[in-house]
Amino acid sequence: MLARAILCHSAERCAILFSAHHAITDGKTNVRIVEDLIAAASGESLGARFPVLPALGELFGLGEPGPYVEVSAAAKAPASYVRYDLPVPRVERHHFEAGDLKAVLATANEEGTTVHGALLAAFLLAGRQLAERWRTAPVVCRSPIDLRPMLELYGIPGLIIGTHRSVMQPSDNLPFWEFARVLKKDMLPSQTKEVTAKALKAVREVLGREGDPDDVTTIDPERHFKHDLMISNYGDPGVRTSFGGLSLRALYPSVASGFGDTQAISMVTVDGTLYITHASRQPLRSLVKDALAILRDACAVSSMRKGGAKARR
């Protein structure tokens, strides 16, 4: 099953749980599907269907994928027991008020970085405070990148994402906003067609090996895709909140990602408020709370510094 929708409702309110496999959609597509579900329930016409895209690699000059050959039957028997050895995932939801997010946006612009750069810095530094290993070994963070602007496919559904790998070394001790600027600059090559094509080719090679889906060591034996943190930030995609007689009150995205100790952070801005989900099998319990506190403090320090500079002039 590649997608599933669950509706829990009462007379005055309801909750929709929509989940889909990355084989067919990405996070922004899921957001649009939820919008369509609410619009349809309110009686709206959804309009014409979107076009079916070719495989993502084809859009980057990699040609069509090769013919499918089943290789798993020749491999060792599936290690289905592995899934039961993993801790049960824990999922938490949080939100960052509109006023706080507005301050981060303004300060990030003044400091020469982006909101995503500031979020990366905040979560990496918060994790360093909470986990000994994050202080003594390199920490890898994966950030999905929306490829629609690069391909001029605005609003088109599908799996249209790449990823970027950010690394925090134990010796990294830059001031917050300088760290955020470095993280932003480091992401720029991954937002080019050349680097994206190389990454997609690597993913094709991994998929072509067809490892055991229950044993990650057979999928990525070199652990190239191992990461400690994933931050999926959908930005502000202009999510609708009014659908005739229905209203969208909150939206919490979530991505299942990584190995047992990966901290998966997903977020989307709706009507100025940042909605955040933290999912992990071994969660750093106060990670989101601490990261948001770091963001608020960094904005306050930047404001005080600039205020002092103006006073001296």
C-alpha positions, -999 to 999 in steps of 0.1 A, spaced: 0 0 0 15 33 -11 -9 57 6 -35 56 33 -60 81 47 -77 79 82 -105 102 93 -113 106 130 -143 129 134 -170 143 157 -198 167 152 -176 199 153 -141 188 144 -121 161 128 -85 149 123 -71 136 91 -41 113 91 -26 109 56 5 88 50 22 80 17 53 62 6 82 82 -9 79 60 -40 51 83 -52 50 115 -32 70 140 -12 60 162 17 47 191 -4 26 167 -24 11 153 8 2 188 20 -16 194 -13 -34 161 -10 -47 170 24 -59 204 11 -77 185 -17 -94 162 7 -108 191 27 -118 210 -4 -136 179 -18 -154 174 16 -165 211 14 -180 205 -20 -154 221 -42 -144 209 -77 -108 198 -77 -103 207 -114 -82 189 -140 -57 162 -131 -20 170 -130 4 154 -156 22 122 -148 60 130 -147 87 107 -159 112 93 -134 130 121 -116 164 111 -130 151 116 -165 146 152 -157 183 155 -149 196 137 -180 201 103 -165 178 85 -190 151 60 -182 157 36 -154 169 1 -165 146 -28 -166 135 -42 -133 153 -74 -123 144 -91 -90 176 -98 -72 163 -102 -36 153 -138 -42 189 -147 -48 200 -130 -17 197 -142 19 162 -147 33 145 -114 44 155 -105 79 119 -97 89 128 -101 126 149 -70 124 119 -46 125 108 -61 158 142 -54 174 138 -16 169 123 6 196 88 19 190 89 54 174 79 84 195 62 113 179 57 148 194 41 179 180 51 215 187 45 249 172 65 281 169 43 312 172 39 336 143 56 365 161 87 343 169 89 330 134 86 365 120 115 376 142 136 347 129 129 355 93 138 392 98 170 384 117 181 357 93 178 382 65 198 408 84 224 383 93 229 371 57 214 336 60 180 319 57 154 306 81 165 271 72 201 279 79 191 292 113 169 261 120 199 238 111 222 257 135 196 257 163 188 219 161 225 209 157 235 230 187 205 218 208 214 182 200 250 189 210 238 200 244 217 169 249 238 140 235 275 132 244 281 116 210 271 148 192 299 166 211 326 140 204 319 128 168 308 143 135 270 149 134 253 145 100 221 163 91 200 156 60 179 184 45 154 176 17 155 201 -11 125 210 -32 136 207 -68 104 223 -83 119 258 -87 150 243 -104 129 224 -129 102 251 -132 75 226 -121 58 248 -96 28 232 -79 33 198 -96 28 168 -74 52 138 -72 85 129 -57 105 159 -67 132 163 -40 169 160 -35 188 161 -3 218 179 12 242 165 38 254 190 64 281 180 89 289 195 123 323 186 135 332 184 172 356 214 167 329 236 152 323 264 177 312 294 156 289 321 169 253 312 161 247 334 131 281 328 116 273 290 119 240 296 102 257 315 74 282 287 69 254 261 68 235 281 42 266 286 20 274 249 22 239 240 8 243 260 -24 261 234 -45 233 209 -37 208 233 -53 225 229 -87 215 205 -115 250 190 -117 252 180 -81 216 169 -80 221 146 -110 251 129 -92 231 123 -61 201 109 -80 225 85 -98 238 73 -64 203 67 -52 196 47 -84 226 25 -77 214 18 -42 179 9 -54 193 -13 -81 210 -35 -55 175 -42 -40 186 -49 -4 164 -64 23 139 -37 33 139 -50 69 177 -49 72 193 -15 64 228 -29 64 220 -47 31 206 -15 15 234 9 25 263 -13 37 288 16 35 264 38 56 266 67 31 230 76 39 234 73 77 224 105 94 218 117 130 193 144 121 168 152 93 152 186 90 124 186 65 113 222 62 84 228 37 86 266 43 54 285 37 37 268 7 6 290 11 -16 264 27 -52 272 26 -71 275 59 -106 283 47 -127 259 26 -163 272 26 -178 259 58 -146 241 68 -114 255 83 -79 240 86 -67 248 122 -33 230 123 -11 209 101 17 187 114 39 170 88 61 140 96 89 121 79 100 87 90 137 88 84 170 72 91 183 46 116 172 39 152 187 70 167 179 95 139 160 126 150 135 135 123 122 170 124 94 181 100 79 215 98 56 236 77 43 272 80 6 277 80 -9 312 84 24 325 99 28 297 125 55 270 122 41 235 130 67 210 140 68 173 144 96 153 160 98 116 154 125 92 165 129 57 179 155 71 204 144 107 208 164 134 224 134 144 245 137 182 247 153 187 213 126 209 198 120 229 229 158 236 233 163 244 196 134 270 196 149 285 228 182 289 210 165 306 181 147 331 203 179 339 222 199 343 190 173 367 177 173 387 209 212 389 210 213 400 174 187 427 181 206 439 212 239 440 193 224 460 164 206 483 189 239 489 207 257 497 175 230 522 165 233 539 199 270 542 196 267 559 162 
